[in-house]
């Protein structure tokens, strides 16, 4: 450190700060992306849960008043649930972690 000029010593501090801020930003950006992805998966799962409850209600309505219209509604709700489950399954699949 004694061999460096004052100009070089004064340039080291801002360069070091830029490196620290850059590393901090990269860490924040990756953490923020991971949190955002988890939030999106959770909201999608909540929507599927809501659709399951709607399907359950339509089944109860069919049991109270069995006719073709309520039966068609039950079938369409179940098919919609199957589609949403396959979409959600791809989002929630477990990835192998490498240590």
Phi and psi in degrees as a GROMACS rama.xvg file:
@    title "Ramachandran Plot"
@    xaxis  label "Phi"
@    yaxis  label "Psi"
@TYPE xy
-71.3352  -24.5711  UNK-2
-81.2353  -14.3644  UNK-3
-78.9844  145.584  UNK-4
-76.8504  166.092  UNK-5
-63.488  -36.8436  UNK-6
-62.0067  -43.617  UNK-7
-66.1867  -41.1558  UNK-8
-63.3622  -38.9631  UNK-9
-71.3202  -25.8362  UNK-10
-80.5881  -24.8781  UNK-11
-65.6733  -41.0892  UNK-12
-62.3578  -51.3588  UNK-13
-64.1353  -36.9906  UNK-14
-64.219  -40.4569  UNK-15
-64.072  -42.3047  UNK-16
-63.7073  -40.2337  UNK-17
-62.8624  -41.6583  UNK-18
-63.5208  -43.0062  UNK-19
-65.5125  -44.4618  UNK-20
-64.9623  -38.4606  UNK-21
-62.7215  -44.4554  UNK-22
-64.7203  -39.8657  UNK-23
-63.4892  -41.8599  UNK-24
-64.4961  -43.5973  UNK-25
-61.532  -41.7541  UNK-26
-63.5995  -44.6817  UNK-27
-63.4462  -42.7124  UNK-28
-63.8896  -42.5307  UNK-29
-69.4509  -38.748  UNK-30
-66.9805  -40.295  UNK-31
-65.0854  -40.5673  UNK-32
-63.7118  -43.4337  UNK-33
-63.5365  -41.5693  UNK-34
-66.4958  -39.1366  UNK-35
-65.2072  -41.4024  UNK-36
-63.5818  -40.8152  UNK-37
-64.6749  -38.8646  UNK-38
-65.6165  -40.1852  UNK-39
-64.1716  -41.6805  UNK-40
-64.2252  -39.3571  UNK-41
-66.3053  -40.9305  UNK-42
-68.3709  -35.6238  UNK-43
-65.9556  -40.7274  UNK-44
-65.218  -36.3745  UNK-45
-65.7551  -37.8993  UNK-46
-66.1923  -39.3821  UNK-47
-65.385  -39.8937  UNK-48
-61.65  -41.4004  UNK-49
-62.8743  -40.0803  UNK-50
-66.5686  -35.3279  UNK-51
-62.1899  -41.4216  UNK-52
-65.5024  -38.2752  UNK-53
-64.6169  -38.3415  UNK-54
-65.5901  -41.2151  UNK-55
-61.3964  -40.3757  UNK-56
-64.6522  -41.0099  UNK-57
-66.2641  -32.9807  UNK-58
-67.2314  -43.2356  UNK-59
-62.6143  -37.8122  UNK-60
-65.3772  -37.0209  UNK-61
-66.1788  -39.9834  UNK-62
-67.2859  -31.5291  UNK-63
-76.4531  -36.2722  UNK-64
-138.849  83.782  UNK-65
-75.458  114.441  UNK-66
-151.707  178.48  UNK-67
-69.0535  -33.0924  UNK-68
-67.7349  -44.2352  UNK-69
-69.7512  -32.2343  UNK-70
-65.8149  -41.6683  UNK-71
-64.2765  -37.8045  UNK-72
-64.597  -41.0282  UNK-73
-62.1932  -45.9575  UNK-74
-63.6192  -41.4726  UNK-75
-67.0234  -38.8781  UNK-76
-64.5748  -40.3705  UNK-77
-67.0614  -40.4411  UNK-78
-64.6923  -39.916  UNK-79
-62.523  -39.7079  UNK-80
-63.9534  -40.2937  UNK-81
-62.0619  -41.8229  UNK-82
-64.0442  -44.9893  UNK-83
-67.3936  -33.0384  UNK-84
-66.0101  -41.5471  UNK-85
-66.9542  -35.9317  UNK-86
-66.2583  -43.184  UNK-87
-70.0065  -31.7759  UNK-88
-61.4658  -38.5198  UNK-89
-68.0321  -31.1676  UNK-90
-75.3489  -32.8988  UNK-91
-98.7425  8.00469  UNK-92
-64.9033  144.783  UNK-93
-81.6741  134.511  UNK-94
-101.284  144.924  UNK-95
-74.4623  132.218  UNK-96
-93.8847  134.54  UNK-97
-102.32  130.025  UNK-98
